[in-house]
Amino acid sequence: MHGRNAHPPKTPPEEPPVLNALRTSKAMTAVTLALTLSPGLGAWAQPPVAPSFPPGADYVGVAGSHAENERIAALCGANRNAKDGYAPKPLMADQTHAPQVKSKQGFEVQVLASLDRSVGMAVLPDGAVLVSQRAGGLRLVSAKGVVSAPLKGTPDVAGVMGTSNTGPVLAPDFAKSRVLYYGYTAAPPAKGEPFTGRIVKARLSADGAALEDAKTIFEQPYLSPRRIVIARDGTLLIASAEVASGGPNPQSMSDPRGKVLRIAADGAIPKDNPFVKTAGANPALYALGFRDIQGAALNPRTGDLWVGENEPMGGDELNRIKPGGNYGFPIVSYGRNNNGTLMNDGKTQQDGLQQPVYFWTPSIAPSGMTFYDGKAFPEWKGDVFLGAMSGRQLVRLAMKNGRVVGEEKLLMDRCKRTKDVAQGPDGLIYVITDESPSEILRLIPAKK
């Protein structure tokens, strides 16, 4: 099962220890437990009637206060989540609705370029931005905003189940090697067969016009790569989505959906992966129990992987990833199913399942993430930045000792969904809007 042709086993054998936590859930029958070990099956049956949760007086929608939401609604139109008042009780008080803060850090926004709808980016050493696009392919945007033709040598992607492509992600020695990594989904080889997710290693040509020496280093059926992060040890951490509202796949030990996977830079399986010796488990598994991770970044201080996860309806999460950790979806969640019904009777915690560091109700749909450690914005050093699609904002999270102590909602006056955020080597912050067309925004310090 090692290497680029690793596939989930057809018949998982004995249940691994990590799933022992499932046995304590009263809501999971023996039939449901069997479903969690069977990849590819449909969502759980749900109650037919969705309960109603009217909005409260404060923190309506996504902007913070009622007055602020009224202002944003007048400017941008009503947010689709503004009437959602679902507010489950957190296990810890600082897990949600942190105090709204206003930064003393002044900044200005430059529109660097406008181009086809885009999903991810990497800022090159010379300030150019390499952008992956929703329909497939890459474009290079110069530091002055000149948009290239589509790069040659990129693979054909298929937007299967709402996925398409990631990245790109630059190798640590990119300035010398020009090596990058790129993930995408390919169409099923035949009707009725599963789609395939692939991770590609390639080299950006000297003139920036093509990918050269492209090689698939890892592929699996049902792999849905959203983000790739290079760990300190050089391994690749791959966030693979489950885009269905519920369902058992994120708890399956063989199916790659709803997981973080870990592979070596050549596609091999690291021998110290947490489940590599677990019978029936996909050896690439690093952590499980997610819905749709669309933001991922290393904490530059600790080297830990952090992710921003989309839940179906509210309950979006910020998680610090522990190797071998089970993050609970869909057994526990601070969100609901897409039809508004409670997920697993509204259960939010269970022994053996990890709690989020922070969560949002209503939804902001996090997408793109970075820890800021540059010099251009000293007041923001150590903060987390997350894009937000349904929230139509850039979220700044003030952090202290690994906890969220304040939340600031930026760029809301632009009325744009945001898809990715990155820190450039110049210390500036770059943002891609999730629009058609997309804008590449560059945040620079305000002129004194």
N, C-alpha and C positions, 0 to 999 in steps of 0.2 A: 504493500500500500504506500510505499515511499515514493517521493519524486513527483514528477509532473503528471503522471497518469494515475495518481491515487484516486480511488473511488470509494464511496461509502459501501459497507458490506450489505448484501441483500437481506441477510437474516441476522440481526444483532443477537448475540448470545446472552449470557447471564447479565442481569441488571447490575451496572457498576455502582460503587458506593456513593458517588455524588448524588444519585437519585433517591437515596434513602429518605431525604427530606420530603419527597413527594408522598410518602406513606402516611405522614401525619396530617395531611390535608383531608378534612371531612368531605370537602366538595368534590374530591376526585374519586370516582368509583373505580373498580377493577378494570372496567372496560376503558375508561378514560386513560388510566395508566398504561394500558396496552397501546392506546393510540399514540401516547407520547414517545413510544419507542419505534413507531412506524413512520418513516419519512414520507412526505408527499401527500398525506391525507388531509382532509378538509378541516374547517374550523369546528370548534365545539358548538353544540346546540345551545342557543341562548333564549332567555325569556322573551316572549313576544312583545311585551309592552315596555317602553323605555320610561323610566321615572323622569320627572321634571325637576330641575334645579334652578330656580330663579336667581338672577344676579343679586349680590348684596350691595350695600351702600358704597363700599370702597373696593378698589382693586378690580373693578369691572373691566372686562376685556383684557387688554394686555399692557396698557400704558401706565397704570399705577393708581391714580385717583379718578374720581368721577369727573372732576373739572377738566383734567388733562385728557381723558377719553373723549369728552364732548368736543374739545378743541381739535383733536386728531380726527374725529369722525367728520367734523365740518370741513376739514382740509382734505382728507383722503377718502371719505366714505366710511360707513360703518364696518368695523372689523367683523369677520365672520364668527369670531368667538365671543363677541361682546355680551351676548345674552346667556352665556354659560356660567352658572353659579356653582357648579360642582366643586366642593372644597373638602376632600377627605382629610381627616386629622393626621398630621405627620407623627412619626414615632418620636422625632426630636424637633424641638421648636424652631431650630435654625435651618430646617430642611426646605423651607418654602417661604415665599413672600418676605424676603429680606427687606430691610429698610431701603426705600428709594433714596439714592444719593445723587448729588450733582457734582461732577468733577470740576476741580479748579484748573484742570489742564485745558487750555484753549487749543482749538484745531480748526483747520479749514478743509474743505472737500474739493478735490479736483476730479473732473471726469476725464480719465486718461484715454478711454476709447469706448466705442459702442460697436458690438459685433453680434453674430448669431448667438442664440440662447446657449449659455455656457454653464458648466457644472463644477469645475475645479481649476486650480492654477498652482503654478510654482514660480516664484520670483527668482530670476537668474542673477548671478553675481554682478552683471553689468546693468541691472535694473530693468531688463526686458522681462515680460511676463509670458510664460508658456501656458496656454489655456486649453482645457479639454471641453468639448462641446456636446450638448445633449444628443444631437443626431449622429455623433461620432466624429473622430478626427481631432486634430490639434491645430491651433494657430499661434503664432508668435507676435506679441505686441511689443514694439520697441519702447524704450524709456520715454520717448517723445510721443507715443500714442499711435504709431504707424502699425496698421494691422496687416499681417502677411496673408498670402494665399494659404489654403489648407496644406499642411505638411504632407509630403509624400511618404509612403511606407507605413501608414497607420492602419490598424486592422478594421474590418467592418464590424460594427456593433449592432446589436438587436436590443431594443428597449423592452425586454421581456419582464413582465410583472412590475413595470415601473422602474426598472434598473437600466443602466446603459454603461456608463464608464466612470472611472475615478480620476484622481490625480491630476496631472502627473506628479511624481515624487522624485526629487533629485538625490542621487547617491551622495554620501558624505564627501567624496572626492570628485564631485561633478566638475569643478573648475578645471581639473586636469583630465579626467576620463571622459566627460560628457555623458556619463551613464545615467539613465533614469529608469523608473518603474512605472507601470501603467496597468490598470485592471479594467476589464470590460466583460459584458455578457454577449455570447454568440447565439445565434438562432439554433433551435433544435435541428439535429441532422435529418430527422424525418418526423412526420406528423405523429403526435402521441408520445414522442420521446422527450426527455427533459432537456431544458436549455443547459448550456455549459458556461461556467465562469472561468476566465483565464487571467493569469498574471503574466505580463510581458516585461522582459528586460531588454532595453535597447540603448542606442547611442544617438544623441542629437548631433546631426552633421555640423561641420565647422561653420557653414553658412546659415544654419538654423532653418533650412528649408525641408528637411526630411529626417525620418528615423532610419537609422542604419543598424544592421546586425540584429534586428528584432528577433527575439526567441521567446517562445512560451516556456516559462519555467515551472508553472504549476497550473493545473486545471482540475475541476471537479464538476459533476452534474449538480445543479441547483446552487452552485456558488454564486452569490450576488454581491460582488465587491463594491463597496461604497467609498471607503477611504483606506489608504495604506499609510502606515507610519513606520519609519525606520527606527528601531530601538537602539540603545547605546551599544549593544553587542553586535549590531549589524544585521540582526534578523528582521524580517518584515512582519509587521502586525497588520492583519487584514480584517477590516470590519465588513461582515457579510450580512445582508439584510434579510429580514422576513417582512414582506410587504403586506401580507394578509392581516386582517384585523386581529384574529386570534389564532387558534390552532396549535397543534402539538410540536411543530418543527423546532422551535427554539429550545425545547427540552430534550430532543432526540440527541443521542450521543454519536449518531452516525451522519445525520443530515447537517450540511454546513450553514443552513439558513438560521439567522438569529444568533450568530456566534462572532467571537474574535478568534481568528486562526493565526498561527505562527509558523513561518517557514524560514529556512536559511536563504541567503541572497542568491543561491543557485537553484532554489526550489526544493531542496531536500528537507526532510523532517528533522528538526533538532532532537537529539536524544534526551534532552531534559524537558521536553514538553510535558505538561502535567498529566495528560491522559495517554501518553505513548505506550504505557504498559497495561492499560485498562482494556480488558477483553471486549471486543465489539465496538470500541470507540474509534472515531476518526482521529488518527494520531496527530493531525494538525491542530486539533482543538486547543485553545488557550483559555477561553472563558465562554460561558454559555448563558442562555436565558435572556436574550435581548429581542427587541422588535426590529427597529430600523435605525442603526447608528449612522448619522450623516455628518458628524463632527468628531474628530479624533486628533489628539496632540500629546506629545510628551511634556511633562513638567520638567523644564530645564534644570531645576534645582535638585530634583529627586530622581529623575529618569522614569518615573511612573507614567503609564498610559492612562489618560483621561478621555472620556467620550461623551458626546452629546447625543442622546437617544430619543427618537420620536416614538411615542406611544400612540395608539389609535386615536383617542379623543381625550386630550388633557393628560396630565401625569408625565409630560416629557421630563427626561432625567439627565442630570449631570452625574457621571459615575467615575470613580477611581477604580481601575481594573486590577484585581488580584489574580495571579495565575491560578487556574483551577476554580475560580469563583463562579457561582451560579447566581445570576442577577434576577431570576424569578419569573420573567415573562413566559407564559401568560398566567402562571399560578397566582402571582401577586402583582398588583399594579396600583398606582395612584390615578390611573386613567380609566376609561371605559371603552367598550366596543364602539366601532364607528357608527352603529345605529343608536347609540345612547344608552344601551342597556349596561348594567353593571357586569364587570368581568369577575368571574368566580365569586359571585355574591358580594363584590366590593372588597375582597380581601386585600390587605395592603402589606402584610408582614407574615413571616413564617420562619421558624428556626432553621438555620442552615442556608437561608437565602439572603443575599446581600441587599442592604438598603442603599438607595441613592444618596449621594452627598447632598443633592438639591433636586427639587422638582418644581414644575410649573403647572398650575391650574388657573385659568384655562391654558390651552396649548399655545406655544410659540413656534413649534416645528423647528427645532435647532438644526442648523446645517452649516458646516464649516466651523473650525475652532482653532484657536492659537493661544498660547501663553505669551504675554508680552514681556520681553526682557531686553528691549532695545534702549537707546539713549535719546531718541528724538522726543519721547514723551515720558519724562522722568516720573511724573505723578502716577503713571499707569504701570510702573514696573511691578511685576508679580501678579498682575490681574489676568483674568481669563476673558477672552472675547469670543462670542458665539454669534454666528449669523442666525437669523430667524425668518422663516418663510411666512407662515400664517401670521406671525407677529409683526411682519414688515418693519424690521428694526435690526440694529446691531446691538447686542447685549454686552455690557461690560459688568463683570462680576468682581467686586473687590474681595480679596481673599486674605485670610489670616489663619495660620496654622492648619491649612488644608480645609477650612470651612468658609462658606460664603457669608460675608458680613455686610454686604451692600450690593445693590443692583442699580445700574443706570442704563436707560434705554436711549440709544443714540440713533440718529439718522431717521427718526420717525417722520419728520416733516417732508422727507422725500417720497413717502408713500410707496416704497418699493420693497418687495420681498428680497431677502438676501440669501445667497446660496453658498458662498464660501468667503472665508476671511483668512488672511495670511500676513505675517510680518516679513518684510523684505530685509535683505542684508543692510539696507540703508537705515533700518529702524523705523521706517514708515509702515503704515497699515494699509493693506490692499483689500478691497471688497468686490465681489462679483454679485450683481443683482440677478435675481431669478425672474427675468422678464424676457419678452421677445420684442426688440432685441435686448441683450444684456448690456449693462454698463460695467466697466471696470473703474472703480473709484479708488483714489489715493488720498489718504488722510495725512496732512502735513501740519506741523506746528503753526499756530496762529502767529501772524506778524505782530510784533510788539509796537 
